[in-house]
Amino acid sequence: MLKFISSVAIALLLSACAYKTGVEVTQETLNKVQVHKTTKSQVESIVGYPTKKQTLGKNEIWYYDFTSISHNPFGGNIDEATVIEFNTKGVVTKKYKTKSAGGNPLLK
């Protein structure tokens, strides 16, 4: 019985998240943001405040960065950004995610 409990405890430790930072935007949440329809204030109430804002030409870009580093040294990490672009009227023109997953960067 002790071996079973130890095995379960080790499995839970390896699968649990050690570190999370940023704003995790699920695909379901991103689907609520509609191109050519949703405004900045609506995006802020749907997704939250962005981790970074940038102006490119006359347009504004909001970034929602998210990182999750697993206890598991063999992977399971997430490093992604959700990007939402607005025109001069403050309406969404583009929305997309960038993703990266790989080995534990703490071990490199």
C-alpha positions as a Markdown table, in Angstrom:
| # | Residue | x | y | z |
|---|---|---|---|---|
| 1 | Met | 0.0 | 0.0 | 0.0 |
| 2 | Leu | 2.9 | 2.4 | 0.8 |
| 3 | Lys | 4.3 | 1.8 | -2.7 |
| 4 | Phe | 1.0 | 2.7 | -4.2 |
| 5 | Ile | 0.6 | 6.0 | -2.2 |
| 6 | Ser | 4.2 | 6.9 | -3.0 |
| 7 | Ser | 3.6 | 6.3 | -6.7 |
| 8 | Val | 0.5 | 8.4 | -6.8 |
| 9 | Ala | 2.3 | 11.2 | -4.9 |
| 10 | Ile | 5.2 | 11.2 | -7.3 |
| 11 | Ala | 2.8 | 11.2 | -10.3 |
| 12 | Leu | 1.0 | 14.2 | -8.9 |
| 13 | Leu | 4.2 | 16.1 | -8.2 |
| 14 | Leu | 5.4 | 15.5 | -11.8 |
| 15 | Ser | 2.2 | 16.5 | -13.4 |
| 16 | Ala | 1.5 | 19.6 | -11.3 |
| 17 | Cys | 2.4 | 23.1 | -12.4 |
| 18 | Ala | 5.3 | 24.7 | -10.7 |
| 19 | Tyr | 5.0 | 28.2 | -12.1 |
| 20 | Lys | 2.4 | 30.3 | -14.0 |
| 21 | Thr | 2.5 | 33.9 | -15.0 |
| 22 | Gly | 0.5 | 36.2 | -17.2 |
| 23 | Val | -3.0 | 36.0 | -18.6 |
| 24 | Glu | -4.1 | 32.7 | -19.9 |
| 25 | Val | -6.6 | 33.3 | -22.7 |
| 26 | Thr | -8.5 | 30.1 | -23.7 |
| 27 | Gln | -9.8 | 29.6 | -27.2 |
| 28 | Glu | -13.3 | 29.8 | -25.8 |
| 29 | Thr | -12.6 | 33.3 | -24.4 |
| 30 | Leu | -10.8 | 34.4 | -27.7 |
| 31 | Asn | -13.9 | 33.2 | -29.7 |
| 32 | Lys | -16.0 | 35.8 | -27.8 |
| 33 | Val | -13.9 | 38.6 | -29.4 |
| 34 | Gln | -15.3 | 39.3 | -32.9 |
| 35 | Val | -13.2 | 40.9 | -35.6 |
| 36 | His | -14.7 | 44.2 | -37.0 |
| 37 | Lys | -17.2 | 44.2 | -34.1 |
| 38 | Thr | -15.7 | 44.1 | -30.6 |
| 39 | Thr | -14.3 | 47.3 | -29.1 |
| 40 | Lys | -11.3 | 47.9 | -26.7 |
| 41 | Ser | -13.5 | 48.3 | -23.7 |
| 42 | Gln | -15.4 | 45.0 | -24.6 |
| 43 | Val | -12.1 | 43.2 | -25.0 |
| 44 | Glu | -10.9 | 44.4 | -21.6 |
| 45 | Ser | -14.1 | 43.1 | -20.0 |
| 46 | Ile | -14.0 | 39.8 | -21.8 |
| 47 | Val | -10.3 | 39.0 | -21.6 |
| 48 | Gly | -8.9 | 41.4 | -19.0 |
| 49 | Tyr | -6.2 | 44.0 | -19.0 |
| 50 | Pro | -3.3 | 43.2 | -21.4 |
| 51 | Thr | 0.2 | 42.4 | -20.2 |
| 52 | Lys | 1.6 | 44.8 | -22.9 |
| 53 | Lys | 0.3 | 47.4 | -25.3 |
| 54 | Gln | 2.0 | 48.6 | -28.5 |
| 55 | Thr | 1.3 | 51.2 | -31.2 |
| 56 | Leu | 2.2 | 50.3 | -34.7 |
| 57 | Gly | 1.5 | 53.1 | -37.2 |
| 58 | Lys | -2.0 | 54.3 | -36.2 |
| 59 | Asn | -3.1 | 50.9 | -34.9 |
| 60 | Glu | -2.8 | 49.6 | -31.3 |
| 61 | Ile | -1.8 | 46.0 | -30.4 |
| 62 | Trp | -2.6 | 44.3 | -27.1 |
| 63 | Tyr | -0.6 | 41.3 | -25.9 |
| 64 | Tyr | -1.7 | 38.8 | -23.4 |
| 65 | Asp | 1.4 | 36.8 | -22.5 |
| 66 | Phe | 1.2 | 33.5 | -20.6 |
| 67 | Thr | 3.9 | 31.1 | -19.4 |
| 68 | Ser | 3.4 | 27.8 | -17.5 |
| 69 | Ile | 6.5 | 25.8 | -16.4 |
| 70 | Ser | 5.9 | 22.3 | -15.3 |
| 71 | His | 7.6 | 20.3 | -12.6 |
| 72 | Asn | 8.1 | 17.7 | -15.3 |
| 73 | Pro | 11.7 | 18.2 | -16.7 |
| 74 | Phe | 10.7 | 16.4 | -20.0 |
| 75 | Gly | 8.2 | 19.0 | -21.2 |
| 76 | Gly | 4.7 | 20.2 | -20.6 |
| 77 | Asn | 5.7 | 23.8 | -20.6 |
| 78 | Ile | 3.6 | 26.5 | -22.3 |
| 79 | Asp | 4.8 | 29.9 | -23.5 |
| 80 | Glu | 2.2 | 31.7 | -25.6 |
| 81 | Ala | 0.9 | 35.1 | -26.4 |
| 82 | Thr | -2.6 | 36.1 | -27.5 |
| 83 | Val | -2.5 | 39.1 | -29.8 |
| 84 | Ile | -5.4 | 41.5 | -30.5 |
| 85 | Glu | -5.1 | 44.4 | -32.9 |
| 86 | Phe | -7.3 | 47.5 | -33.1 |
| 87 | Asn | -7.9 | 50.1 | -35.7 |
| 88 | Thr | -8.0 | 53.9 | -35.0 |
| 89 | Lys | -11.6 | 53.6 | -34.0 |
| 90 | Gly | -10.8 | 51.1 | -31.3 |
| 91 | Val | -12.4 | 48.1 | -33.0 |
| 92 | Val | -10.7 | 44.7 | -33.3 |
| 93 | Thr | -9.1 | 44.1 | -36.8 |
| 94 | Lys | -7.1 | 40.9 | -36.0 |
| 95 | Lys | -6.8 | 38.3 | -33.2 |
| 96 | Tyr | -4.5 | 35.3 | -33.0 |
| 97 | Lys | -2.3 | 33.2 | -30.7 |
| 98 | Thr | 1.4 | 32.4 | -30.8 |
| 99 | Lys | 2.4 | 29.2 | -29.1 |
| 100 | Ser | 5.5 | 27.5 | -28.0 |
| 101 | Ala | 5.9 | 24.4 | -26.0 |
| 102 | Gly | 9.0 | 22.5 | -25.2 |
| 103 | Gly | 11.5 | 21.2 | -22.6 |
| 104 | Asn | 11.9 | 22.8 | -19.2 |
| 105 | Pro | 13.9 | 26.0 | -19.8 |
| 106 | Leu | 15.1 | 25.9 | -16.2 |
| 107 | Leu | 17.2 | 22.9 | -17.1 |
| 108 | Lys | 19.0 | 24.5 | -20.1 |
